[in-house]
């Protein structure tokens, strides 16, 4: 039996991932990062001029997100290693969020998708109207 190197085993494990399979862990990761709040939070942090944002700044930047969802999403992003959380012991406590290197590699993608949506919404909306009119015509 041939001995495999650690690099061979890692490469074999990497190529074994198939996100199209429900039980694949990458499928679960894709489900997690496809959440709309994840995309908006990562995009906001990617575009932050100071490279970090306070919790309250994120809430103002994304006014549609509830405090509960913002907190839950930030906790999951921190758990996944995409965001770091820094607490400064002041009164009240200051909490800052920053993308990790891993989060930055994903945040730039979400910023591009956000920009694409902003640039092409009118076109998509026009196509929706055409489609809906065609569907309504007997």
N, C-alpha and C positions, 0 to 999 in steps of 0.2 A: 504494500500500500504506500502510495507516494505521500510525502509530508508536505503539507501546505503551509505557506508563510502566513503571518498575521495579516499582511497586506492582501494576500490572496483571499483570505477569509472575509476581510472587510469588503473587498470588491464584490465577492459573491453575494454577500448580504445586501449590499447596496443595489445590485442589479436584480435581486429577488423582489424588491418592492414593486408593486403594481397598484397604483391608486384606483384603478377601475374595479378592483376586487374589494368588496365591502369589508372584509376582515383585515385588510391591509392597514397598518398603522398610518401610512401616508394618506389614506382615504379619510381617516379620523382627523388628521392634521388639516387637510384641505377643508373639511367641514368647519373646523374651528376658525380658520383664518378667513373663511368666506362670510362670516358674520359682518353685517354692515357697520356695527360700531367698531369692530377691530380695524376695518379698512379706514374709517374716518379718523380714529385715534392715531393709528400708525402714520397716516398721511399728515395729520396735524403736527405730530412730533417730528416727522421728517422735514417739514417746512419751517420748523421753529428757528428763528434767527439765533437765539441763544443756545440752541441745541437741547434745551430742557424746558418744560412747561410745568407750572404749578397746577395742582388739581383744579383750582378755581379757574385758571386760564383755559384749561381743556373744556371745562363746563361752559364757559362763555364762547369758546371757538365752535363748539358743537351744541348749540342750544336745544336741539331736539332730544338729546340723550338725558334720561333721568339720572339723578345722583346714584340710585341703586344700580342701574346698568353701567354707568361709568365706573363705579367702584368694582363691580363684578368683572367687567372686561379688563380693567387695569390689573386686577389681581391675577387673572388668567394669563395675561400677557407677561407679567412678572414671573409667574410659575413656568411659562414656556421659554423663558430666557430672552424674550424680545424687548423687554423694558426693564429698566432699573428704577427703583423707588428710593429716594433719599429724604429722610425726615430730619429737619432742623429743629432742635428743641427750643422753640420760642413760644410765646403766648399770643395768639394761638399757634399751634405747631405748623410749620411750613413743610409741605410735602411737594417734592419736585419729581417729575418723571422724565426719563431720557431713554432714547433708543440705545440698545446695545449694538454691537457690531452686527450681530445676527439680525436684530430688528431693523437696523438701517438698510440691510440688503433687501428686506421685504418692504420697508417703508417707502423706498424710492419707487418700487413697482406700484404700490397703491397710490402714490402721488401722481404717477403717470396715468393710471386708470381714472382717477378723479378728474384730472385735466382733460382726458379724452371725453368723459361724460359731459363736462361743462362745455367743451367745444362742439360736440355733436348732438346735444340734446334736441335742438330744433329739427335736425334731419330725422332723428329717430321718431320724434313726435309726429312729423309729417307722414312717415311711413306707417305709423300706428293708425293715424286717421284714415289714410287710404285703405289699409287693410280692413279696418272696422267698417268703413262704408261698403267695401266689396262684400264683406260677410253679411251685411244687413240687406243687401240687394238680393231678391229672390231669383 
